[in-house]
Amino acid sequence: MRRHRYALSSRGSTWRAGPLSILGEVTMFVGATMSMSAAEPVFPGVTWAVRTPDEVGMSVTGLERFCEAVGGRGCVVRHGYLVYTWGDATKRGDVASAAKPLYTHFLLKALEERKIRSLDDTVLPLEPRLGELNAALGHKDRGITWRHLANQTSCYGVAEAPGTAFCYNDWQMALFWDLLFLKVYQTTYERVDGDVLHPLLTDPLGCEDDPTFMAFGTGDRPGRLGISPRDFARFGWLYLRRGNWGGQQLLGERLARMAVASSLSNDIPQSAGHAAELLPGQRTLGSQTVPDNQTDHFGSYSWLWWTNGIDRQAKRHWADAPRDVFGCFGHGGPRVMAVMPSLDLVVSWNDADVKSRDAENEAFRRLGAAVVDGPN
């Protein structure tokens, strides 16, 4: 595993980077004030300022154990400083489903900017063909709202009515992406980075590695996010700071909190997976399966973020992680950005060896154990 060294010019020393881990999902958002010595919050500038693990209350040995469990490449940020990296944290790569919280971000931004009136507005006016689908099911798709799409409860492509079941569904996500960016933001696949992603998010965050919504180009699953671990960590830091970036509210605090702290109720079942009509020519962001019904929400899904909730068997999603963990997960764990507010910490990785919920839990456990000064 390739390591990096970072010069600490303010200290006249160097620090060799090390391992990282993933983060996950949450139902509760801890509102403690989080920064070094409870001073003013720290935000990265053109580059991340660097501190050694001991300067931010972390153990080098603990971080190395964490990295052993994760593999791949990534970075750890604490108190606003880059503390640890492994592999190439500057390399841009596809993050698969970990992109979804960015879609929510732009939906909530559209609400703030009055591009849409309400999260409970139906999307039928933007896609009238939905009104013609599934006559035998009472034209159920006429009732799909933004809220449904951004919580994967639209039941698009399965038989249930919108809002009555959870269906983790890549055909639905493509519909959501196209309605939001092509219709609401009135851009194109070719222009979305320059029109929306960069000016409204990644430029204000100071991203260094040119994030893109065209990870594979405009002809292959447009809408997939290509981003480096260190740039993805900036997005996590924005939500750790409840939508604030260096004193500027890029998204209102109320909406930023809502996004990561509104997990679906266990009363909402997973779809039974009986196929229903899709729009002619409907594309997908990933899965080719019809019907697409990949997972339950486990009481841990909030506006396309994963949280550390309690499932129907009264089991916490990540038993050994802080209860306030929330994050973005792709391909079931190899591509992750996670936030631990109570530890004032963000972690981001890609191409990792983490491929199950148990592996995620172990990574979080080791990362938490690397914090030696306790929670804020």
C-alpha positions in Angstrom: 0.0 0.0 0.0 1.5 3.3 -1.1 1.9 6.0 1.6 2.4 9.7 1.3 4.3 12.3 3.3 3.1 15.8 4.1 5.3 18.7 5.0 4.1 20.7 8.0 5.8 24.0 7.3 4.4 25.6 10.4 6.0 22.8 12.5 9.1 22.3 10.4 8.5 18.6 10.4 6.9 15.9 8.2 4.2 13.4 8.7 3.9 10.1 6.9 0.3 9.4 6.0 -1.4 6.1 6.8 -4.7 4.2 6.6 -8.3 5.2 6.5 -11.8 3.9 6.8 -15.4 4.2 5.8 -18.4 5.8 7.4 -21.9 5.2 7.2 -25.4 6.0 8.2 -27.2 7.8 11.0 -30.6 8.6 12.5 -29.5 11.2 14.9 -27.4 14.3 14.3 -25.3 15.4 17.3 -25.2 19.2 17.5 -22.2 19.6 19.7 -19.8 22.4 18.8 -16.9 20.7 17.1 -13.5 22.2 16.5 -10.0 22.2 17.9 -10.1 23.4 21.5 -13.7 24.6 20.9 -12.3 27.6 19.0 -13.6 28.9 15.7 -14.4 26.2 13.2 -11.5 25.3 10.8 -12.2 25.0 7.1 -9.7 24.0 4.4 -8.4 26.7 2.0 -6.8 26.0 -1.3 -5.4 22.9 0.2 -6.1 21.0 3.4 -4.0 22.2 6.3 -2.2 19.2 7.9 -1.7 18.2 11.5 -0.2 15.0 13.0 -2.5 12.5 14.6 -1.2 13.4 18.1 -2.0 17.1 17.5 -5.7 16.2 17.0 -6.0 13.5 19.6 -5.6 10.5 17.5 -3.3 7.4 17.7 -0.9 6.6 14.8 -1.1 2.9 15.7 -4.9 3.1 15.8 -5.0 4.7 12.4 -2.7 2.0 11.0 -5.0 -0.7 12.3 -7.9 1.1 10.7 -6.2 1.3 7.4 -5.4 -2.5 7.5 -9.1 -3.1 7.7 -10.0 -0.8 4.9 -7.3 -0.9 2.2 -7.8 1.1 -1.0 -7.0 4.8 -0.8 -8.4 7.7 1.2 -8.0 10.3 4.0 -9.1 11.1 7.5 -9.9 14.7 8.5 -10.3 15.8 12.2 -11.0 19.3 13.6 -10.7 20.6 10.0 -7.2 19.3 9.4 -6.0 16.5 7.1 -4.6 14.0 9.6 -4.0 10.8 7.7 -3.9 9.6 4.1 -3.2 6.3 2.3 -2.9 5.4 -1.3 -3.7 8.3 -3.6 -6.3 10.5 -2.0 -6.0 12.9 -4.9 -7.2 10.5 -7.6 -10.7 11.2 -8.9 -12.8 8.1 -9.3 -16.4 6.9 -9.6 -18.1 6.6 -6.2 -21.3 4.7 -7.4 -24.2 5.2 -5.1 -22.2 7.4 -2.8 -23.1 10.2 -5.2 -26.7 10.2 -4.1 -26.5 12.7 -1.2 -25.2 15.3 -3.7 -28.5 14.9 -5.6 -30.3 15.6 -2.4 -28.1 18.6 -1.8 -29.1 20.1 -5.2 -32.8 19.3 -4.6 -32.7 21.2 -1.3 -30.8 24.0 -2.9 -33.5 24.2 -5.6 -36.1 24.5 -2.9 -34.2 27.3 -1.2 -33.8 29.1 -4.5 -37.5 28.6 -5.3 -36.9 26.5 -8.4 -39.4 24.1 -6.9 -42.2 25.1 -4.6 -42.3 22.2 -2.2 -40.7 18.8 -1.6 -44.2 17.4 -1.7 -45.0 18.7 -5.2 -45.6 16.0 -7.7 -43.1 15.7 -10.6 -45.9 15.0 -13.1 -45.8 18.5 -14.6 -42.2 18.0 -15.5 -42.7 14.5 -16.9 -46.4 14.2 -18.1 -45.8 10.7 -19.5 -45.8 9.4 -15.9 -49.6 10.0 -16.0 -50.1 7.4 -18.6 -48.2 4.6 -16.9 -49.7 1.6 -15.0 -53.4 2.1 -15.7 -54.1 -1.2 -14.0 -52.5 0.2 -10.9 -54.6 3.3 -10.9 -52.0 5.4 -12.7 -50.1 5.4 -9.4 -47.0 7.2 -10.8 -49.0 10.4 -11.1 -48.5 10.8 -7.3 -44.7 10.7 -7.3 -43.2 13.7 -5.4 -39.7 15.0 -4.9 -39.8 13.6 -1.3 -40.5 10.2 -2.7 -37.7 10.3 -5.2 -35.2 11.6 -2.6 -36.0 8.9 -0.1 -36.4 6.0 -2.6 -40.1 5.6 -1.8 -41.4 6.6 -5.2 -42.1 2.9 -6.1 -41.2 3.7 -9.7 -40.9 0.5 -11.5 -42.6 -1.6 -8.8 -46.3 -2.2 -8.1 -46.7 -0.3 -4.8 -48.1 3.2 -4.7 -45.7 6.1 -4.0 -44.8 6.5 -0.4 -46.0 3.0 0.7 -42.7 1.1 0.3 -39.0 1.5 0.0 -37.3 0.4 -3.3 -33.6 1.0 -3.7 -33.8 1.4 -7.5 -31.3 2.8 -10.1 -34.0 3.4 -12.7 -35.7 5.7 -10.2 -32.5 7.5 -9.5 -31.9 8.2 -13.2 -35.4 9.6 -13.4 -34.7 11.7 -10.3 -31.4 13.0 -11.7 -32.8 13.8 -15.1 -35.9 15.7 -13.7 -33.7 17.6 -11.2 -30.8 18.6 -13.4 -32.2 18.6 -16.9 -35.7 20.1 -16.1 -35.3 22.1 -12.8 -31.8 23.4 -13.4 -32.3 23.4 -17.2 -28.9 22.1 -18.0 -27.5 19.2 -20.1 -25.2 16.3 -19.6 -22.5 18.3 -21.3 -23.0 21.5 -19.2 -24.0 20.2 -15.8 -20.6 20.5 -14.3 -20.0 24.0 -15.4 -23.6 25.2 -14.8 -24.4 23.5 -11.5 -21.9 21.2 -9.8 -18.9 23.5 -9.9 -20.4 27.0 -9.3 -23.0 25.9 -6.7 -20.9 23.4 -4.7 -17.4 22.2 -5.5 -16.0 25.7 -6.3 -17.2 27.2 -3.1 -15.8 24.2 -1.2 -12.4 24.7 -2.9 -12.3 21.2 -4.4 -8.9 20.5 -5.9 -9.3 17.5 -8.2 -12.1 18.6 -10.7 -15.2 16.6 -9.6 -17.6 15.7 -12.3 -21.1 14.3 -12.7 -19.8 12.5 -15.9 -17.5 10.0 -14.3 -17.7 7.8 -17.4 -18.5 10.5 -19.9 -21.9 11.8 -21.2 -22.6 8.5 -23.0 -22.2 6.1 -20.1 -24.5 6.5 -17.0 -24.4 10.3 -16.9 -25.0 11.5 -13.4 -22.4 9.3 -11.8 -20.0 11.3 -9.6 -16.3 11.2 -10.1 -14.5 12.7 -7.1 -11.3 12.2 -5.1 -11.4 11.2 -1.5 -9.9 14.5 -0.3 -12.6 16.4 -2.3 -15.3 14.2 -1.1 -14.2 14.9 2.5 -15.0 18.6 1.9 -18.6 17.7 1.1 -18.7 15.7 4.4 -17.2 18.7 6.3 -19.9 20.9 4.9 -22.6 18.7 6.4 -20.7 18.2 9.6 -20.9 22.0 9.8 -24.6 21.9 9.0 -24.4 23.5 5.6 -21.9 26.3 6.6 -18.6 26.8 4.8 -16.3 29.4 6.3 -19.1 31.5 7.5 -21.2 31.2 4.3 -24.4 29.1 4.5 -24.2 27.1 1.3 -27.4 25.3 2.4 -29.7 26.4 5.2 -29.0 24.8 8.6 -32.5 23.4 8.9 -32.3 21.6 5.6 -28.8 20.4 6.2 -29.8 18.8 9.5 -33.0 17.4 8.0 -31.1 15.6 5.2 -29.0 13.5 7.6 -31.4 13.1 10.5 -34.8 12.0 9.0 -34.4 8.2 8.7 -37.3 6.3 7.3 -39.6 4.6 9.8 -39.5 0.8 10.1 -43.2 1.0 9.4 -42.3 1.5 5.7 -41.7 -2.0 4.3 -39.3 -2.9 1.6 -41.0 -3.3 -1.8 -42.2 -6.8 -2.6 -40.5 -6.3 -6.0 -43.3 -6.9 -8.4 -42.5 -5.2 -11.7 -44.5 -2.2 -12.9 -44.3 -0.2 -16.1 -41.4 2.2 -16.7 -41.3 5.2 -19.1 -40.3 4.2 -22.6 -36.6 4.6 -23.0 -36.0 4.9 -19.2 -32.3 4.8 -18.5 -30.6 3.6 -15.3 -27.7 4.9 -13.3 -26.4 1.4 -12.6 -28.3 -1.8 -12.1 -29.9 -3.4 -15.2 -32.3 -5.5 -13.1 -36.0 -5.1 -13.6 -37.7 -4.8 -11.2 -34.8 -3.2 -9.2 -35.2 -3.7 -5.5 -31.7 -4.0 -4.0 -32.0 -3.6 -0.2 -34.1 -2.6 2.7 -33.6 0.7 4.5 -33.0 -0.8 7.9 -34.4 2.2 9.6 -31.2 4.0 8.5 -32.0 5.9 5.3 -32.4 9.7 5.2 -32.8 11.7 2.0 -30.3 9.4 0.2 -27.8 9.4 3.2 -27.2 6.3 5.3 -27.5 6.7 9.0 -26.9 4.6 12.1 -30.5 3.7 12.9 -32.3 0.8 14.4 -33.8 -1.9 12.1 -37.0 -4.0 12.5 -35.1 -6.5 14.6 -34.0 -3.7 17.0 -30.5 -4.0 15.7 -28.4 -0.8 15.3 -27.0 -0.5 11.8 -23.3 -0.2 13.0 -23.3 -1.4 16.6 -19.7 -0.3 17.3 -19.8 3.1 15.6 -20.9 6.4 17.1 -24.7 6.7 17.0 -24.5 9.9 15.0 -22.5 8.5 12.1 -23.9 9.3 8.6 -22.5 8.9 5.2 -22.5 8.1 1.5 -21.9 4.5 0.4 -21.2 3.1 -3.0 -21.1 -0.6 -4.1 -21.8 -1.6 -0.5 -18.7 -0.2 1.1 -15.7 0.0 -1.2 -16.6 3.7 -2.0 -17.5 5.7 1.1 -17.5 9.1 2.7 -18.6 9.2 6.3 -19.1 11.8 9.0 -18.8 11.4 12.7 -20.0 14.6 14.3 -19.4 13.6 17.9 -15.8 12.9 17.0 -15.5 16.0 14.7 -14.2 13.7 12.1 -14.7 12.9 8.4 -13.3 9.9 6.5 -13.3 9.2 2.8 -12.1 6.2 0.8 -12.3 4.5 -2.6 -11.3 1.1 -4.1 -11.4 -0.3 -0.5 -11.7 -3.9 0.7 -14.9 -3.1 2.7 -17.7 -5.1 1.2 -20.3 -5.8 3.9 -22.1 -4.1 6.7 -20.0 -6.1 9.2 -16.8 -4.8 7.5 -18.2 -1.3 7.7 -18.8 -1.7 11.4 -15.3 -3.0 12.0 -13.8 -0.2 10.1 -15.8 2.3 12.1 -14.9 0.6 15.3 -11.2 0.8 14.5 -11.5 4.4 13.5 -13.3 5.3 16.7 -10.6 3.5 18.7 -8.0 5.6 17.0 -9.5 8.7 18.7 -7.8 8.9 22.1 -9.2 12.2 23.5 -12.8 11.1 23.5 -15.9 12.7 21.9 -16.6 16.4 21.8 
